[in-house]
Amino acid sequence: MSTLPDDPLIFAAHAVLDADALLITAGAGMGVDSGLPDFRGKEGFWNAYPVIARLGLSFPQMANPDWFRRDPRLAWAFYGHRLDLYRRVHPHAGFAQLLQIAQEKPHGGFVLTSNVDGHFQKAGWPEERVAECHGSIHQLQCTRPCSSEIWSDERLSLEIDPESFRVTGSLPVCPRCGALARPNILMFSDGHWLEKRSAEQEARMQHWLSEVHIQHARLLILEIGAGNAVPTIRQSSEHFARKYAARLIRINPRDSWIPPGRHIALPMGGNAAITQIRNLITHQESPDPLSDSQH
């Protein structure tokens, strides 16, 4: 009868080491260790945006496409500030460590994330191996929308007045019809989000998962920082674990509960967990930390 290690980190390192393919599912908690603000609860959101706190608006209320009609300069101040922040902040070391682990696997890895910051690509992940299910702040679309066109905002630069928290200069417009442009992000109560880009990304992911399954490869799902408030990533992780009979490792310092079975819960921050797993795999913390246990 095989025995399992008592230390869940060693158990997780075993699972990562034995996998042939790695599906990384990441929520907002993945970016917290990079220094990005935590919008969990009104207090966290208001600490990041004091002007919006004075308006008494929560994150779901502010992240609503109706603001581009009601107060476009406030809407673009909010998203323009986030765009600048995501451009300036460097992804923490865990992003690159995950890429290194995936590159060592016979079937590589794929990322499914609800984050719109583009930090996986910034850390070196190939564009064709990332699926952004809520879109990207680095892409724009028409607010109407007049077409299905989505374009890059790499040249976009906005001037924001810190007192009023409004954009003072020109606002981005649609190149086809001249209407106001907006980020290609799925917002709350959003009926105008263009999902074409995200759908194409997810189709590539589904194709990769099918190939992994057809070749009877051992798939591991590594979920990081996915909370319950917007459970898209948690639900996707559990769905793929059931569909492909895959083991799931859930890394979350507060919401680490996981369905019973052979899955693994790590109540830790993402960067710390990834680093320790990587160190165990590469034997940096002890001569052979995985030798005393078996699957």
N, C-alpha and C positions, 0 to 999 in steps of 0.2 A: 504494500500500500504506500503510495507516494505521500510525502509530507510537504506542507507549504510553510514558507518562512513566516515567523511571527511578525517581523518588521514589514509593514506594508510597502515601504520604500524599496526594500530588497525584492519583494514580490513584484512590484511594478517594474523594477530593473530587469528581472527575469522575463517578464512579459514583453518588454520592449526588445530585449536581446533576441528573443525567439521569433519575433514577428518577421514576416516577409514583406509586409506593406503597412504603411502608417497613415491613417486618416486623422488629421488634426482638426478638431472642432473647437473654435475659440470664440468666447464672448468678451464683453467689456472688461472683465477682470484681467484679461491678458495684457491690456495696456497700462494698468495702474502702476505696475513696477517700472514702467518707462517714465513715470512722472505725469501721466495724463490724469485729469480730474476724475474722481469717482462720483457719478451722478446718482448713486444709490440714496434714495430719499430726498426730500426737498432741501435738507440742510446741506448735503454735499453739493447739490446743484447750485444752490444760492451762494455758497462760499466761492464757487468758481465764477458766478455772474451776479455780483451785488446789485447792479442796476435792475436786472430782471427780478431779483428778490424784492426790491422796492415796489415792483409792479404786482408782486404776489403770485407770479406764474410758476407752475411746476414745469419739469422737463417735458412731460407729455403735452402740456398746454402750449409750450413754446415751440416744440418740434412738430408744428402743425402747418401744412402748406397754406392755410388760409391767411397766415401772416404776410405772405408775399403779395396778397391783395390788400389787406387792411393797413399794413405798415411795412412796405418793402424795404425801407432803409433799416428798420429794426431787425427784420428777418435776415437781411444780408449781413448786418453787424454780428448777429449770433453765429451764422454759418461761416462768415468771413474770418471771425476770430478763431473758430475751431480749425478752419483750413490753415491759417497761419501757425497755430499751435502744432498741428499734426506735421506740418512741413518742418518746423524747428526741432521738435523732439526726436531724439534718436531711439530706435527700438532697443529694448534691453537685450542682454546677451542670450536669453532663452530663445529668441527668434532664430538666431544663427545656429544655436546648438540643435534645435529641432531640425533645421535644414541639414546639418551634418549627419544626424542620426538617420534621417530619411534617405540621404544619398548613399548610405551604407546598405540599404535594403534592396533585395533583388527587384522589387517592383516600385521602389521609391516611395514617395509620399504625396499627399494631396491635402489642401487646407480648405475647410469650410468655415467661414467666419461671418458673424453679424456685424463686425466692426467695419466702419467706413473710412478708417484712417489710412489705409494703404500700407501699413507698417510691415506686413509680411513681404510684400514686393520690395519695400525699402531695405529690408534685411537680406535681400538676395534671392527670395523665392521666385521662381519663374512665373510670369504672368499666367501661363497656361496651366499651372498647377494650383491656382487660387480661385475659389468661388466665394464671392461676396454677396450673400443672400439678401442684404439690405441696401445694396448699391455702394457707391463710392463718392466721397466728398470731392474727389479729384476729377469728377466727370460732371458735365452740365447737361441740362435739357430745357426745352421751352416750358413755360408755366402753363400754356394753354392746354395741351401741347399741339402745335400745328403739324407735327410729323413725328416719326419714330426716331429721329436723329438724336444721337448722344455724342458729345464732343468733350475733349480734354480742356481743363481749366488751368493748364500749366502756366499760362501767361497772365492769369488773373491776379490783380493786386488791388486791394481795397483800402481806402482811408477811413478809419473809424474814430469818431469823436469819443473820448473816454468818459466824458461827463453825461452826454445824452445817450450814449451807446447807439449811435446812428451812423450809417455810412454817409460821408460828406461829399464824396466825389461821384463819378458816374457809376451806374450799376450795370452788370452784364446783361446783354440782350441776346435774343435768338438771332442767329445769322440769316435765317430764312424769312422770318416775318417781322422781326424787330420788337417782338413782345419781350417782357422781362424773362430772363433766364433764372433757373434755380438749380441747386445741386441734384444730381441723379441719385437721390437717397429716398428710401421708403420711409415716409414720416407717419405720424399717427393720423388716422382718418384721412388717408391719402388715396384719392381716386384717380390721380393724374400721374402717378409714378410710372415711368417707362421701364419695364422689367426686361427688355430684350437683352441687354448686356449680361445681367445676372443670370438670366435663363440659359444663355449660351455657355456661361461658365459652369453652371450646374449640370448641363448636358455633358460637358467634358468630364466632370467628376463622375457622373453616372456611368459613362463609358469606361472610365478607369476602374471603377468598382466592379463592373461586370467582367472586365478582363481579369482582374484579381481573382474573382470568384470562379470563373471558368477554368483558370489554371490551378485551382485548389490551393491557392496561397493563403498563408495565415495572416489575416487582417487584424490589426490592433487599432482601436479607436482611442485617441488621447484627447480628452476634453479639458479645456483650461478656461477658468474664469467665466463660466456660463451660469448666470443666476436664474432665479424663478420669475423675476418681474416681467421679463420678455423671454418666454421659455423656448424660443425657436431652436436654439442650438441644443439645449438639453433634450428636447423632444427628438431632434434629428439624430443625436448620438444614440439614444435608446432605440430608435427605429432601425438604424443601420446595424446596431449590435444584434437585434432580433433577426433581421432579414438575412444577415450573413454569418450568423452564429459566431460573432466576434466578441472578444473580450473588450471591456470598456474600462478605462482608467479615468476617474473624475477628480480633477484637481480644483479645489475651491475652499478657501479658508472659512467660509460661513455656510455654504449650501452644498455640503459634500455628500449628502445622502444619495445612495445609489441602489438600484433594484437588487434584490438578493440573487445569489449565484456566484459565479466565478469572477465577478467584476471587482474593481479595487477603488476604494475611496481614499484620497489624500487631502486632509484638511489643511492645506498649505497655500501660500501664494504661488503663482505660476513660475516666476523666475527661479525661486528657491527650489521648487520641486524638480523642475527641468534640470537645473544645475546638479542637484544631488543624484538624480537618476543617471545623468551623463557621467558623473564622476564614478559612480558604481560600475557602470558599464566599462569604462576605460581603466578601471582599477587604480584610480588616483587617490582613493581614500584608504585602501588597504591592499595587501598583495593579491588577494583573491576573494573579494567579499561575497561572491555568489557561489562558492564551491561547496558550502555546507548544506545546501538545500536542493531539493529536486522538485520538478513539477509533478 
